[in-house]
Amino acid sequence: MNNNVKDDLSFEDAFQRIEEIAQQLEDGKTELEASFKLFEEGKKLLKICHSQLDKAEKRLKILTEVDGEFQIKEEVID
């Protein structure tokens, strides 16, 4: 259990921890107070994941063909 969630976790690490928390909560063996702490940790991790997805959505990469070659054009969406 980690109550000090770091804001700089990668999306993959945060998501993996969310899955671990879900498994712990689903197994029914966790005491009530510990379940609340895990739930709060999961909420913080979910917020991190949402933030990173929002940032990724603001960057749009478009694959275009120019003179027979494919190029990636990156656009920032506000």
MOMO-V49373 format. One record per residue. N is the residue number from 1. RES is the residue in one small letter. OMEGA is omega in whole degrees, 0 to 359 (NA if undefined). D_CENTER is the distance of its C-alpha to the mean C-alpha in Angstrom with 2 decimals. Layout:
{{N | RES | OMEGA | D_CENTER} {N | RES | OMEGA | D_CENTER}}
This chain:
{{1 | m | 184 | 17.84} {2 | n | 181 | 16.26} {3 | n | 180 | 16.94} {4 | n | 181 | 16.30} {5 | v | 180 | 12.56} {6 | k | 181 | 12.34} {7 | d | 184 | 10.80} {8 | d | 176 | 10.82} {9 | l | 174 | 8.53} {10 | s | 178 | 7.13} {11 | f | 183 | 3.77} {12 | e | 180 | 6.23} {13 | d | 179 | 7.66} {14 | a | 181 | 5.37} {15 | f | 178 | 5.04} {16 | q | 179 | 8.66} {17 | r | 177 | 9.65} {18 | i | 178 | 8.77} {19 | e | 178 | 10.96} {20 | e | 179 | 13.50} {21 | i | 180 | 13.79} {22 | a | 179 | 14.37} {23 | q | 179 | 16.99} {24 | q | 181 | 18.63} {25 | l | 182 | 18.95} {26 | e | 183 | 20.24} {27 | d | 175 | 22.84} {28 | g | 183 | 24.75} {29 | k | 183 | 25.92} {30 | t | 178 | 24.01} {31 | e | 186 | 26.21} {32 | l | 182 | 25.61} {33 | e | 178 | 24.90} {34 | a | 178 | 22.47} {35 | s | 177 | 20.73} {36 | f | 180 | 20.41} {37 | k | 177 | 18.92} {38 | l | 179 | 16.34} {39 | f | 179 | 15.55} {40 | e | 177 | 15.26} {41 | e | 179 | 12.98} {42 | g | 178 | 10.67} {43 | k | 179 | 10.98} {44 | k | 179 | 10.16} {45 | l | 178 | 6.93} {46 | l | 178 | 6.12} {47 | k | 177 | 7.58} {48 | i | 180 | 5.66} {49 | c | 179 | 2.45} {50 | h | 180 | 5.88} {51 | s | 181 | 7.56} {52 | q | 176 | 6.24} {53 | l | 177 | 6.87} {54 | d | 179 | 10.02} {55 | k | 181 | 11.07} {56 | a | 179 | 10.90} {57 | e | 180 | 12.91} {58 | k | 177 | 15.40} {59 | r | 182 | 16.27} {60 | l | 177 | 18.14} {61 | k | 182 | 19.86} {62 | i | 178 | 23.02} {63 | l | 181 | 25.05} {64 | t | 177 | 28.69} {65 | e | 179 | 31.97} {66 | v | 180 | 34.49} {67 | d | 177 | 37.85} {68 | g | 179 | 36.70} {69 | e | 179 | 33.72} {70 | f | 179 | 30.07} {71 | q | 176 | 28.24} {72 | i | 178 | 24.74} {73 | k | 181 | 24.96} {74 | e | 177 | 22.10} {75 | e | 176 | 22.18} {76 | v | 180 | 20.40} {77 | i | 180 | 20.10} {78 | d | NA | 20.72}}
